[in-house]
């Protein structure tokens, strides 16, 4: 869930891990690694779905809301030297992007794009500038920065080059 004030977006999310019987709450400013805490299920009465729903309602009362699908910005992370046939690599990159965008509350990967002869992953993001920096850092740390190209996907399906700036 997201909340925007005059200057920035804040995020809040919670989930339940059935295996560990833990609730986790993750919150912070979009584009920054947030804070989190865990609560043991035995400390809270009620079914996990009801508990999470009640917490979400409390956050709505504080001004948080789900972002509508059409309000997400689309970011394409591509590797022209790889192809869609490198499907295991694509899954690894999707997981890496989910991690780097998720821990900063700035979005998630949304599958691949096989409409071109390249390996490409589409991401839904809130703050494009912060997302680009996070993606570059994650790809560099994973030693996947060679050949990296980042695009903004427009509503009409066209791509606008963002990195490197002169594609």
Rosetta constraint file for C-alpha pairs under 8 A:
AtomPair CA 1 CA 11 HARMONIC 5.63 0.50
AtomPair CA 1 CA 12 HARMONIC 5.21 0.50
AtomPair CA 1 CA 13 HARMONIC 6.00 0.50
AtomPair CA 1 CA 59 HARMONIC 7.99 0.50
AtomPair CA 1 CA 64 HARMONIC 5.65 0.50
AtomPair CA 1 CA 65 HARMONIC 5.06 0.50
AtomPair CA 1 CA 66 HARMONIC 4.83 0.50
AtomPair CA 1 CA 67 HARMONIC 7.13 0.50
AtomPair CA 2 CA 9 HARMONIC 6.65 0.50
AtomPair CA 2 CA 10 HARMONIC 5.62 0.50
AtomPair CA 2 CA 11 HARMONIC 4.52 0.50
AtomPair CA 2 CA 12 HARMONIC 6.39 0.50
AtomPair CA 2 CA 64 HARMONIC 4.98 0.50
AtomPair CA 2 CA 65 HARMONIC 5.34 0.50
AtomPair CA 2 CA 66 HARMONIC 6.17 0.50
AtomPair CA 2 CA 67 HARMONIC 6.81 0.50
AtomPair CA 3 CA 9 HARMONIC 5.60 0.50
AtomPair CA 3 CA 10 HARMONIC 5.14 0.50
AtomPair CA 3 CA 11 HARMONIC 6.40 0.50
AtomPair CA 3 CA 63 HARMONIC 6.01 0.50
AtomPair CA 3 CA 64 HARMONIC 4.54 0.50
AtomPair CA 3 CA 65 HARMONIC 6.51 0.50
AtomPair CA 4 CA 8 HARMONIC 5.72 0.50
AtomPair CA 4 CA 9 HARMONIC 4.34 0.50
AtomPair CA 4 CA 10 HARMONIC 6.23 0.50
AtomPair CA 5 CA 9 HARMONIC 6.53 0.50
AtomPair CA 8 CA 29 HARMONIC 7.30 0.50
AtomPair CA 8 CA 30 HARMONIC 7.49 0.50
AtomPair CA 9 CA 29 HARMONIC 5.98 0.50
AtomPair CA 9 CA 30 HARMONIC 5.49 0.50
AtomPair CA 10 CA 27 HARMONIC 7.46 0.50
AtomPair CA 10 CA 28 HARMONIC 5.67 0.50
AtomPair CA 10 CA 29 HARMONIC 4.35 0.50
AtomPair CA 10 CA 30 HARMONIC 5.50 0.50
AtomPair CA 10 CA 105 HARMONIC 7.99 0.50
AtomPair CA 11 CA 27 HARMONIC 5.38 0.50
AtomPair CA 11 CA 28 HARMONIC 5.53 0.50
AtomPair CA 11 CA 29 HARMONIC 6.08 0.50
AtomPair CA 11 CA 30 HARMONIC 6.21 0.50
AtomPair CA 11 CA 64 HARMONIC 7.94 0.50
AtomPair CA 11 CA 105 HARMONIC 5.85 0.50
AtomPair CA 12 CA 25 HARMONIC 7.32 0.50
AtomPair CA 12 CA 26 HARMONIC 5.82 0.50
AtomPair CA 12 CA 27 HARMONIC 4.29 0.50
AtomPair CA 12 CA 28 HARMONIC 6.80 0.50
AtomPair CA 12 CA 64 HARMONIC 7.94 0.50
AtomPair CA 12 CA 105 HARMONIC 7.86 0.50
AtomPair CA 13 CA 25 HARMONIC 5.82 0.50
AtomPair CA 13 CA 26 HARMONIC 5.30 0.50
AtomPair CA 13 CA 27 HARMONIC 6.34 0.50
AtomPair CA 14 CA 23 HARMONIC 6.99 0.50
AtomPair CA 14 CA 24 HARMONIC 5.47 0.50
AtomPair CA 14 CA 25 HARMONIC 4.32 0.50
AtomPair CA 14 CA 26 HARMONIC 6.16 0.50
AtomPair CA 14 CA 52 HARMONIC 6.87 0.50
AtomPair CA 15 CA 23 HARMONIC 5.70 0.50
AtomPair CA 15 CA 24 HARMONIC 5.49 0.50
AtomPair CA 15 CA 25 HARMONIC 6.78 0.50
AtomPair CA 15 CA 52 HARMONIC 7.02 0.50
AtomPair CA 16 CA 21 HARMONIC 7.09 0.50
AtomPair CA 16 CA 22 HARMONIC 5.75 0.50
AtomPair CA 16 CA 23 HARMONIC 4.40 0.50
AtomPair CA 16 CA 24 HARMONIC 6.34 0.50
AtomPair CA 16 CA 48 HARMONIC 6.63 0.50
AtomPair CA 16 CA 52 HARMONIC 7.91 0.50
AtomPair CA 17 CA 21 HARMONIC 5.51 0.50
AtomPair CA 17 CA 22 HARMONIC 5.29 0.50
AtomPair CA 17 CA 23 HARMONIC 6.33 0.50
AtomPair CA 17 CA 24 HARMONIC 7.85 0.50
AtomPair CA 18 CA 22 HARMONIC 6.93 0.50
AtomPair CA 21 CA 40 HARMONIC 6.29 0.50
AtomPair CA 21 CA 41 HARMONIC 5.40 0.50
AtomPair CA 22 CA 38 HARMONIC 6.27 0.50
AtomPair CA 22 CA 39 HARMONIC 5.62 0.50
AtomPair CA 22 CA 40 HARMONIC 4.73 0.50
AtomPair CA 22 CA 41 HARMONIC 5.34 0.50
AtomPair CA 23 CA 38 HARMONIC 5.46 0.50
AtomPair CA 23 CA 39 HARMONIC 5.09 0.50
AtomPair CA 23 CA 40 HARMONIC 6.39 0.50
AtomPair CA 23 CA 41 HARMONIC 6.46 0.50
AtomPair CA 24 CA 36 HARMONIC 6.84 0.50
AtomPair CA 24 CA 37 HARMONIC 5.77 0.50
AtomPair CA 24 CA 38 HARMONIC 4.42 0.50
AtomPair CA 24 CA 39 HARMONIC 6.48 0.50
AtomPair CA 25 CA 36 HARMONIC 5.32 0.50
AtomPair CA 25 CA 37 HARMONIC 5.51 0.50
AtomPair CA 25 CA 38 HARMONIC 6.38 0.50
AtomPair CA 26 CA 34 HARMONIC 6.57 0.50
AtomPair CA 26 CA 35 HARMONIC 5.77 0.50
AtomPair CA 26 CA 36 HARMONIC 4.25 0.50
AtomPair CA 26 CA 37 HARMONIC 6.85 0.50
AtomPair CA 27 CA 34 HARMONIC 5.34 0.50
AtomPair CA 27 CA 35 HARMONIC 5.56 0.50
AtomPair CA 27 CA 36 HARMONIC 6.26 0.50
AtomPair CA 27 CA 105 HARMONIC 7.59 0.50
AtomPair CA 28 CA 32 HARMONIC 6.97 0.50
AtomPair CA 28 CA 33 HARMONIC 7.07 0.50
AtomPair CA 28 CA 34 HARMONIC 4.30 0.50
AtomPair CA 28 CA 35 HARMONIC 6.15 0.50
AtomPair CA 28 CA 104 HARMONIC 7.61 0.50
AtomPair CA 28 CA 105 HARMONIC 7.27 0.50
AtomPair CA 29 CA 33 HARMONIC 7.70 0.50
AtomPair CA 29 CA 34 HARMONIC 6.68 0.50
AtomPair CA 29 CA 104 HARMONIC 7.40 0.50
AtomPair CA 29 CA 105 HARMONIC 7.20 0.50
AtomPair CA 30 CA 104 HARMONIC 5.73 0.50
AtomPair CA 30 CA 105 HARMONIC 5.02 0.50
AtomPair CA 30 CA 106 HARMONIC 5.35 0.50
AtomPair CA 30 CA 126 HARMONIC 7.74 0.50
AtomPair CA 30 CA 127 HARMONIC 7.35 0.50
AtomPair CA 31 CA 101 HARMONIC 7.81 0.50
AtomPair CA 31 CA 104 HARMONIC 4.79 0.50
AtomPair CA 31 CA 105 HARMONIC 6.35 0.50
AtomPair CA 31 CA 106 HARMONIC 5.63 0.50
AtomPair CA 31 CA 127 HARMONIC 7.13 0.50
AtomPair CA 31 CA 130 HARMONIC 5.42 0.50
AtomPair CA 31 CA 131 HARMONIC 6.92 0.50
AtomPair CA 31 CA 134 HARMONIC 7.85 0.50
AtomPair CA 32 CA 103 HARMONIC 7.80 0.50
AtomPair CA 32 CA 104 HARMONIC 4.69 0.50
AtomPair CA 32 CA 105 HARMONIC 7.38 0.50
AtomPair CA 33 CA 103 HARMONIC 5.54 0.50
AtomPair CA 33 CA 104 HARMONIC 4.42 0.50
AtomPair CA 33 CA 105 HARMONIC 7.58 0.50
AtomPair CA 34 CA 103 HARMONIC 6.60 0.50
AtomPair CA 34 CA 104 HARMONIC 6.02 0.50
AtomPair CA 34 CA 105 HARMONIC 7.45 0.50
AtomPair CA 39 CA 43 HARMONIC 7.09 0.50
AtomPair CA 40 CA 44 HARMONIC 7.59 0.50
AtomPair CA 41 CA 45 HARMONIC 7.91 0.50
AtomPair CA 45 CA 51 HARMONIC 7.88 0.50
AtomPair CA 46 CA 50 HARMONIC 6.48 0.50
AtomPair CA 46 CA 51 HARMONIC 6.16 0.50
AtomPair CA 47 CA 51 HARMONIC 6.19 0.50
AtomPair CA 48 CA 52 HARMONIC 6.05 0.50
AtomPair CA 49 CA 53 HARMONIC 6.05 0.50
AtomPair CA 50 CA 54 HARMONIC 6.05 0.50
AtomPair CA 51 CA 55 HARMONIC 6.25 0.50
AtomPair CA 52 CA 56 HARMONIC 6.13 0.50
AtomPair CA 53 CA 57 HARMONIC 6.23 0.50
AtomPair CA 54 CA 58 HARMONIC 6.31 0.50
AtomPair CA 55 CA 59 HARMONIC 6.34 0.50
AtomPair CA 56 CA 60 HARMONIC 6.22 0.50
AtomPair CA 57 CA 61 HARMONIC 6.38 0.50
AtomPair CA 58 CA 62 HARMONIC 6.65 0.50
AtomPair CA 59 CA 63 HARMONIC 6.54 0.50
AtomPair CA 59 CA 64 HARMONIC 5.42 0.50
AtomPair CA 59 CA 65 HARMONIC 7.80 0.50
AtomPair CA 60 CA 64 HARMONIC 4.61 0.50
AtomPair CA 60 CA 65 HARMONIC 5.80 0.50
AtomPair CA 67 CA 71 HARMONIC 6.38 0.50
AtomPair CA 67 CA 72 HARMONIC 7.17 0.50
AtomPair CA 68 CA 72 HARMONIC 7.12 0.50
AtomPair CA 72 CA 124 HARMONIC 5.57 0.50
AtomPair CA 72 CA 125 HARMONIC 5.67 0.50
AtomPair CA 72 CA 126 HARMONIC 5.81 0.50
AtomPair CA 73 CA 124 HARMONIC 5.58 0.50
AtomPair CA 73 CA 125 HARMONIC 5.18 0.50
AtomPair CA 73 CA 126 HARMONIC 6.10 0.50
AtomPair CA 73 CA 127 HARMONIC 7.88 0.50
AtomPair CA 73 CA 128 HARMONIC 7.15 0.50
AtomPair CA 73 CA 152 HARMONIC 7.76 0.50
AtomPair CA 73 CA 153 HARMONIC 7.75 0.50
AtomPair CA 74 CA 122 HARMONIC 6.68 0.50
AtomPair CA 74 CA 123 HARMONIC 5.70 0.50
AtomPair CA 74 CA 124 HARMONIC 4.89 0.50
AtomPair CA 74 CA 125 HARMONIC 6.31 0.50
AtomPair CA 74 CA 152 HARMONIC 5.91 0.50
AtomPair CA 74 CA 153 HARMONIC 5.15 0.50
AtomPair CA 74 CA 154 HARMONIC 7.29 0.50
AtomPair CA 75 CA 122 HARMONIC 5.75 0.50
AtomPair CA 75 CA 123 HARMONIC 5.01 0.50
AtomPair CA 75 CA 124 HARMONIC 6.30 0.50
AtomPair CA 75 CA 125 HARMONIC 6.91 0.50
AtomPair CA 75 CA 128 HARMONIC 7.59 0.50
AtomPair CA 75 CA 150 HARMONIC 7.04 0.50
AtomPair CA 75 CA 151 HARMONIC 5.75 0.50
AtomPair CA 75 CA 152 HARMONIC 4.74 0.50
AtomPair CA 75 CA 153 HARMONIC 5.83 0.50
AtomPair CA 76 CA 120 HARMONIC 6.52 0.50
AtomPair CA 76 CA 121 HARMONIC 5.68 0.50
AtomPair CA 76 CA 122 HARMONIC 4.53 0.50
AtomPair CA 76 CA 123 HARMONIC 6.15 0.50
AtomPair CA 76 CA 150 HARMONIC 5.65 0.50
AtomPair CA 76 CA 151 HARMONIC 4.95 0.50
AtomPair CA 76 CA 152 HARMONIC 6.13 0.50
AtomPair CA 76 CA 153 HARMONIC 6.48 0.50
AtomPair CA 77 CA 120 HARMONIC 5.58 0.50
AtomPair CA 77 CA 121 HARMONIC 5.25 0.50
AtomPair CA 77 CA 122 HARMONIC 6.40 0.50
AtomPair CA 77 CA 123 HARMONIC 7.65 0.50
AtomPair CA 77 CA 148 HARMONIC 7.15 0.50
AtomPair CA 77 CA 149 HARMONIC 6.02 0.50
AtomPair CA 77 CA 150 HARMONIC 4.74 0.50
AtomPair CA 77 CA 151 HARMONIC 6.58 0.50
AtomPair CA 78 CA 118 HARMONIC 6.86 0.50
AtomPair CA 78 CA 119 HARMONIC 5.64 0.50
AtomPair CA 78 CA 120 HARMONIC 4.10 0.50
AtomPair CA 78 CA 121 HARMONIC 6.33 0.50
AtomPair CA 78 CA 148 HARMONIC 6.02 0.50
AtomPair CA 78 CA 149 HARMONIC 5.16 0.50
AtomPair CA 78 CA 150 HARMONIC 6.22 0.50
AtomPair CA 78 CA 151 HARMONIC 7.95 0.50
AtomPair CA 79 CA 83 HARMONIC 7.77 0.50
AtomPair CA 79 CA 118 HARMONIC 6.03 0.50
AtomPair CA 79 CA 119 HARMONIC 5.28 0.50
AtomPair CA 79 CA 120 HARMONIC 6.32 0.50
AtomPair CA 79 CA 147 HARMONIC 5.64 0.50
AtomPair CA 79 CA 148 HARMONIC 5.21 0.50
AtomPair CA 79 CA 149 HARMONIC 6.16 0.50
AtomPair CA 80 CA 117 HARMONIC 7.25 0.50
AtomPair CA 80 CA 118 HARMONIC 4.64 0.50
AtomPair CA 80 CA 119 HARMONIC 6.40 0.50
AtomPair CA 80 CA 147 HARMONIC 6.78 0.50
AtomPair CA 80 CA 148 HARMONIC 7.74 0.50
AtomPair CA 80 CA 149 HARMONIC 7.66 0.50
AtomPair CA 81 CA 118 HARMONIC 6.65 0.50
AtomPair CA 81 CA 119 HARMONIC 7.82 0.50
AtomPair CA 81 CA 147 HARMONIC 6.67 0.50
AtomPair CA 82 CA 86 HARMONIC 6.73 0.50
AtomPair CA 82 CA 118 HARMONIC 5.44 0.50
AtomPair CA 82 CA 119 HARMONIC 5.29 0.50
AtomPair CA 83 CA 117 HARMONIC 5.85 0.50
AtomPair CA 83 CA 118 HARMONIC 4.19 0.50
AtomPair CA 83 CA 119 HARMONIC 4.57 0.50
AtomPair CA 84 CA 90 HARMONIC 7.55 0.50
AtomPair CA 84 CA 114 HARMONIC 6.07 0.50
AtomPair CA 84 CA 117 HARMONIC 7.02 0.50
AtomPair CA 84 CA 118 HARMONIC 5.82 0.50
AtomPair CA 84 CA 119 HARMONIC 4.75 0.50
AtomPair CA 84 CA 120 HARMONIC 7.49 0.50
AtomPair CA 85 CA 119 HARMONIC 7.92 0.50
AtomPair CA 86 CA 90 HARMONIC 6.41 0.50
AtomPair CA 86 CA 119 HARMONIC 7.17 0.50
AtomPair CA 87 CA 91 HARMONIC 6.29 0.50
AtomPair CA 88 CA 92 HARMONIC 6.30 0.50
AtomPair CA 89 CA 93 HARMONIC 6.15 0.50
AtomPair CA 90 CA 94 HARMONIC 6.07 0.50
AtomPair CA 90 CA 112 HARMONIC 7.44 0.50
AtomPair CA 90 CA 119 HARMONIC 6.69 0.50
AtomPair CA 90 CA 120 HARMONIC 7.42 0.50
AtomPair CA 90 CA 121 HARMONIC 7.16 0.50
AtomPair CA 91 CA 95 HARMONIC 6.24 0.50
AtomPair CA 92 CA 96 HARMONIC 6.20 0.50
AtomPair CA 93 CA 97 HARMONIC 6.06 0.50
AtomPair CA 93 CA 121 HARMONIC 7.67 0.50
AtomPair CA 94 CA 98 HARMONIC 6.06 0.50
AtomPair CA 94 CA 109 HARMONIC 5.76 0.50
AtomPair CA 94 CA 111 HARMONIC 7.12 0.50
AtomPair CA 94 CA 121 HARMONIC 6.59 0.50
AtomPair CA 95 CA 99 HARMONIC 6.19 0.50
AtomPair CA 95 CA 109 HARMONIC 7.73 0.50
AtomPair CA 96 CA 100 HARMONIC 6.23 0.50
AtomPair CA 96 CA 138 HARMONIC 7.28 0.50
AtomPair CA 97 CA 101 HARMONIC 5.88 0.50
AtomPair CA 97 CA 102 HARMONIC 7.93 0.50
AtomPair CA 97 CA 108 HARMONIC 6.73 0.50
AtomPair CA 97 CA 109 HARMONIC 6.03 0.50
AtomPair CA 97 CA 123 HARMONIC 7.83 0.50
AtomPair CA 97 CA 135 HARMONIC 6.84 0.50
AtomPair CA 97 CA 138 HARMONIC 7.61 0.50
AtomPair CA 98 CA 102 HARMONIC 5.49 0.50
AtomPair CA 98 CA 107 HARMONIC 7.46 0.50
AtomPair CA 98 CA 108 HARMONIC 4.77 0.50
AtomPair CA 98 CA 109 HARMONIC 5.38 0.50
AtomPair CA 99 CA 103 HARMONIC 5.93 0.50
AtomPair CA 99 CA 108 HARMONIC 7.90 0.50
AtomPair CA 100 CA 104 HARMONIC 6.75 0.50
AtomPair CA 100 CA 134 HARMONIC 6.35 0.50
AtomPair CA 100 CA 135 HARMONIC 6.93 0.50
AtomPair CA 100 CA 138 HARMONIC 6.51 0.50
AtomPair CA 101 CA 105 HARMONIC 6.19 0.50
AtomPair CA 101 CA 106 HARMONIC 5.02 0.50
AtomPair CA 101 CA 107 HARMONIC 5.11 0.50
AtomPair CA 101 CA 108 HARMONIC 5.70 0.50
AtomPair CA 101 CA 125 HARMONIC 7.78 0.50
AtomPair CA 101 CA 131 HARMONIC 6.82 0.50
AtomPair CA 101 CA 134 HARMONIC 7.01 0.50
AtomPair CA 101 CA 135 HARMONIC 7.73 0.50
AtomPair CA 102 CA 106 HARMONIC 6.04 0.50
AtomPair CA 102 CA 107 HARMONIC 5.69 0.50
AtomPair CA 102 CA 108 HARMONIC 6.01 0.50
AtomPair CA 106 CA 125 HARMONIC 5.45 0.50
AtomPair CA 106 CA 126 HARMONIC 5.44 0.50
AtomPair CA 106 CA 127 HARMONIC 6.51 0.50
AtomPair CA 106 CA 130 HARMONIC 7.95 0.50
AtomPair CA 106 CA 131 HARMONIC 6.68 0.50
AtomPair CA 107 CA 123 HARMONIC 7.10 0.50
AtomPair CA 107 CA 124 HARMONIC 5.41 0.50
AtomPair CA 107 CA 125 HARMONIC 4.37 0.50
AtomPair CA 107 CA 126 HARMONIC 6.30 0.50
AtomPair CA 108 CA 123 HARMONIC 5.59 0.50
AtomPair CA 108 CA 124 HARMONIC 5.58 0.50
AtomPair CA 108 CA 125 HARMONIC 6.73 0.50
AtomPair CA 109 CA 121 HARMONIC 6.92 0.50
AtomPair CA 109 CA 122 HARMONIC 5.88 0.50
AtomPair CA 109 CA 123 HARMONIC 4.10 0.50
AtomPair CA 109 CA 124 HARMONIC 6.24 0.50
AtomPair CA 110 CA 121 HARMONIC 7.20 0.50
AtomPair CA 110 CA 122 HARMONIC 5.33 0.50
AtomPair CA 110 CA 123 HARMONIC 5.18 0.50
AtomPair CA 110 CA 124 HARMONIC 6.52 0.50
AtomPair CA 111 CA 121 HARMONIC 5.79 0.50
AtomPair CA 111 CA 122 HARMONIC 5.79 0.50
AtomPair CA 111 CA 123 HARMONIC 7.57 0.50
AtomPair CA 112 CA 119 HARMONIC 7.66 0.50
AtomPair CA 112 CA 120 HARMONIC 5.59 0.50
AtomPair CA 112 CA 121 HARMONIC 4.32 0.50
AtomPair CA 112 CA 122 HARMONIC 5.80 0.50
AtomPair CA 113 CA 119 HARMONIC 7.46 0.50
AtomPair CA 113 CA 120 HARMONIC 5.35 0.50
AtomPair CA 113 CA 121 HARMONIC 5.99 0.50
AtomPair CA 113 CA 122 HARMONIC 6.66 0.50
AtomPair CA 114 CA 118 HARMONIC 7.14 0.50
AtomPair CA 114 CA 119 HARMONIC 7.21 0.50
AtomPair CA 114 CA 120 HARMONIC 7.03 0.50
AtomPair CA 125 CA 131 HARMONIC 6.73 0.50
AtomPair CA 126 CA 131 HARMONIC 7.87 0.50
AtomPair CA 127 CA 131 HARMONIC 6.05 0.50
AtomPair CA 128 CA 132 HARMONIC 6.14 0.50
AtomPair CA 129 CA 133 HARMONIC 6.54 0.50
AtomPair CA 130 CA 134 HARMONIC 6.19 0.50
AtomPair CA 131 CA 135 HARMONIC 6.02 0.50
AtomPair CA 132 CA 136 HARMONIC 6.10 0.50
AtomPair CA 132 CA 150 HARMONIC 7.55 0.50
AtomPair CA 133 CA 137 HARMONIC 6.16 0.50
AtomPair CA 134 CA 138 HARMONIC 6.08 0.50
AtomPair CA 135 CA 139 HARMONIC 5.97 0.50
AtomPair CA 136 CA 140 HARMONIC 6.01 0.50
AtomPair CA 136 CA 145 HARMONIC 7.09 0.50
AtomPair CA 137 CA 141 HARMONIC 6.10 0.50
AtomPair CA 138 CA 142 HARMONIC 6.16 0.50
AtomPair CA 139 CA 143 HARMONIC 6.03 0.50
AtomPair CA 139 CA 144 HARMONIC 4.80 0.50
AtomPair CA 139 CA 145 HARMONIC 5.12 0.50
AtomPair CA 140 CA 144 HARMONIC 5.73 0.50
AtomPair CA 140 CA 145 HARMONIC 4.88 0.50
AtomPair CA 144 CA 148 HARMONIC 7.23 0.50
AtomPair CA 148 CA 163 HARMONIC 7.80 0.50
AtomPair CA 148 CA 164 HARMONIC 7.92 0.50
AtomPair CA 149 CA 161 HARMONIC 7.76 0.50
AtomPair CA 149 CA 162 HARMONIC 7.73 0.50
AtomPair CA 149 CA 163 HARMONIC 5.48 0.50
AtomPair CA 149 CA 164 HARMONIC 6.19 0.50
AtomPair CA 150 CA 161 HARMONIC 6.38 0.50
AtomPair CA 150 CA 162 HARMONIC 5.47 0.50
AtomPair CA 150 CA 163 HARMONIC 4.88 0.50
AtomPair CA 150 CA 164 HARMONIC 7.14 0.50
AtomPair CA 151 CA 159 HARMONIC 5.78 0.50
AtomPair CA 151 CA 160 HARMONIC 5.34 0.50
AtomPair CA 151 CA 161 HARMONIC 4.59 0.50
AtomPair CA 151 CA 162 HARMONIC 5.17 0.50
AtomPair CA 151 CA 163 HARMONIC 6.90 0.50
AtomPair CA 152 CA 159 HARMONIC 5.56 0.50
AtomPair CA 152 CA 160 HARMONIC 5.08 0.50
AtomPair CA 152 CA 161 HARMONIC 6.53 0.50
AtomPair CA 152 CA 162 HARMONIC 6.73 0.50
AtomPair CA 153 CA 157 HARMONIC 6.03 0.50
AtomPair CA 153 CA 158 HARMONIC 5.96 0.50
AtomPair CA 153 CA 159 HARMONIC 4.73 0.50
AtomPair CA 153 CA 160 HARMONIC 6.58 0.50
AtomPair CA 154 CA 158 HARMONIC 5.34 0.50
AtomPair CA 154 CA 159 HARMONIC 6.01 0.50
AtomPair CA 154 CA 160 HARMONIC 7.36 0.50
AtomPair CA 161 CA 165 HARMONIC 6.33 0.50
AtomPair CA 161 CA 166 HARMONIC 7.33 0.50
AtomPair CA 161 CA 167 HARMONIC 6.13 0.50
AtomPair CA 163 CA 167 HARMONIC 7.38 0.50
